[in-house]
């Protein structure tokens, strides 16, 4: 569960963020941790979870959900979301603002667009999507998370 401070009316004012990841070699997990760190530093309540250990209560309470996987395919073609079946097995994301992220080694092709469609088919309202280069995760994941969080300040 989220650990959040409550306001005087007993309701937390913190944005609740869940970061879900499916990682094969550790790059997407690292990106998820970096995104979670940026979100926490921005003052949100954050939970980072692999697709195999999603807390349903956290997901139900979440205001924003990041979902990440890796880019599968050959260097020049065939790019698609990696472990798509495992991502499809996460709970439906009806009425959730969702951010799609992926990690890649070389050319991600149109994998982020395909991942967006997969998540939309899962009920998600995808508000942003990006593929992050595994060699530049420290900066790309942090910058992407900061951009997304800044856009949620309404």
N, C-alpha and C positions, 0 to 999 in steps of 0.2 A: 504494500500500500504506500501511497505517497505520504511523506512526512511534510506537512505544511502548517504554517502558522495561520490561525483564523483571525479574521477581522472582528470588530466589536459585535457584528450581527451573527457571528458563529459560522460564517462562510469564508472560505479561503479566497483571497484575491489573486493568488499565484496562478499563472498559466501552468497547466499540467501537460507534460510532454512524455510520450512513450516512444522509445527508439527500439524498433524490432529489426533484427539482422539475421541473415542466413549467410554464413561464411564458410568457405571451403579451405582456404589457406591462412586465414587470419586477417587479411586485409580489410574485409568488410566489417569484421568485428572491431578492428582498430578504428575504422571510420566512424562506426556507431559510438564508440567510446569518446572519440573526439567531439562528435556532434553533441553527445550528452554533456560533456564537460563545458562546452560553449553555452548550452542551454542553462545549465546549473549556474554558471558564472553570471548569466543574464538575469538570474533571480527566479527561474522557473523551478517547479517541482519536476524531477526527472526520474524515469526508470528506464534502464537499458536492458533488453532481454533478447535472447536468441529465439528463433521461431519455435524451438522445442520447449520453451519455458515461459509462455506468456501468461501473465496474471490477468484473469478476466476482469477483476474489479478495477485494476489500474487502467486497462484498455477502455472500460465503460466510462470511467471518469475523465479520460484524456481529452484535452481541448485540441491537441495537435499530435499526430502520429507520424513519425519518420519510419519508413520501411526500406530496408536495404538488402541487396544481394549483389552478386558479381556478374560480370559480362562473360557469357560463354560464346564460343565461336572461333573461327579462324581469324588470322590477322586481317585479311581483306574483306571477308564476307561471312554471312551466317550468324551475325551477332544477335544474341537473344538473352533474356534474363536467365542466369544460372539457377539451378535447383528450383525451377518454376513450380514444380509439384509441391515442394515444401512450403513455398510462399502461398500457393493456393490453399494449403491446409490451415493457414492461420484463420482466426475467426473473421466473419464478415465485418466490413468496415463501414456499414451504413451510417450516413450522416456524420462522418468523421472527416475533418480536414487532414489530408494525408500528403506527406512529402516523400517522393520516391528518390532514392539514391542508389548508385551502383559503383562498384570499383572495377577498374580495367587496367590492363598492362599496356596495350598499344592503342589501337583504333577502336572506340566503342561502337562505331557505326550508329545505327538507329535503335540500339538496345534500350535506351532510356524511354523512347517513345513507345516501344513494345511493352516495357515494364509499366508505364503509365496506363496503357490499355488494359493490361492484366489486372492492375489494382482497381481501375474503374469498373471492370467486370465483377470485382469483388465488393462493389458498393461504395468505393472510396471517392471522395471529392478531392482529386489530386490538385494541389495548389502550386506545386513546384516539382521539378525533376532535374536531376543532373547525374552525370557519370564522372567519377573522381579518379584521377590517375593515381595508381598505387604508389608511385615514386614521389608524389607530392601531396600525400594525404594530410600531413600536418597543416599545410596552408589551405589546400582546396576544401577539405571538410570543414575546417573552422570558418573560412570565409563564407561558404555556402550556408552553414547553420546560422551565422550572424545575419546574412541577407534575409533568410526566411523569417527569423525571429523579428527582425526590424520591420518586416512587412506585416507582421501580425499585430503590431502596435496600432490599434485603431483608436 
